[in-house]
Amino acid sequence: MKVCVDLKKCQEHGQCVIAAPEVFEFDDQGKLAFAEHPDDALREAVEEAADVCPEQAITVED
């Protein structure tokens, strides 16, 4: 699985961090950081994060 975030669309609302904290987090500067290739066991959480993103900035590829 590959996680893609369009950082131009991302407004850093943090819904992804709530939905999948193992994959998404804010760095020391308050910018979104994420694991590009998380374990497949986290797929459900990552797909939830993509669904709840207000800007629809997250896509999940196989």
C-alpha positions in Angstrom: 0.0 0.0 0.0 1.2 3.5 -0.8 -0.2 6.6 0.9 -0.2 9.8 -1.2 -1.0 13.2 0.3 -1.4 16.3 -2.0 0.3 18.8 0.3 -1.0 21.6 -1.8 -4.5 20.6 -0.9 -3.8 19.7 2.7 -5.0 22.3 5.2 -3.6 20.4 8.2 -7.0 19.9 9.9 -5.6 16.8 11.5 -8.5 14.4 10.9 -6.0 11.9 9.4 -3.9 12.1 12.5 -7.0 11.2 14.6 -8.1 8.4 12.3 -4.6 6.8 11.8 -2.1 8.1 14.3 0.3 5.2 13.4 0.6 6.7 9.9 0.0 10.4 10.1 1.5 13.0 12.6 2.5 16.6 12.8 6.2 17.3 12.9 8.0 19.8 15.1 7.0 22.7 12.8 3.3 21.7 12.8 3.5 20.3 9.3 1.9 17.0 8.3 4.3 14.0 8.2 3.2 10.5 7.1 4.5 7.0 6.4 4.4 6.6 2.6 4.4 2.8 2.8 2.7 1.7 6.0 2.0 -1.9 6.9 -1.1 -3.4 5.2 -2.6 -4.1 8.6 -3.2 -0.4 8.8 -5.2 -0.2 5.6 -8.6 0.2 7.2 -7.3 3.2 9.3 -5.6 4.7 6.3 -8.7 4.4 4.2 -10.7 6.0 7.0 -8.2 8.9 7.1 -8.6 9.4 3.4 -12.4 9.4 3.8 -12.5 11.9 6.6 -10.0 14.4 5.0 -12.0 17.6 4.5 -9.9 18.5 1.5 -9.8 14.9 0.1 -6.0 15.3 -0.1 -5.2 11.7 0.7 -5.2 8.8 -1.8 -4.3 5.2 -1.2 -2.7 3.0 -3.9 -2.0 -0.7 -3.9 
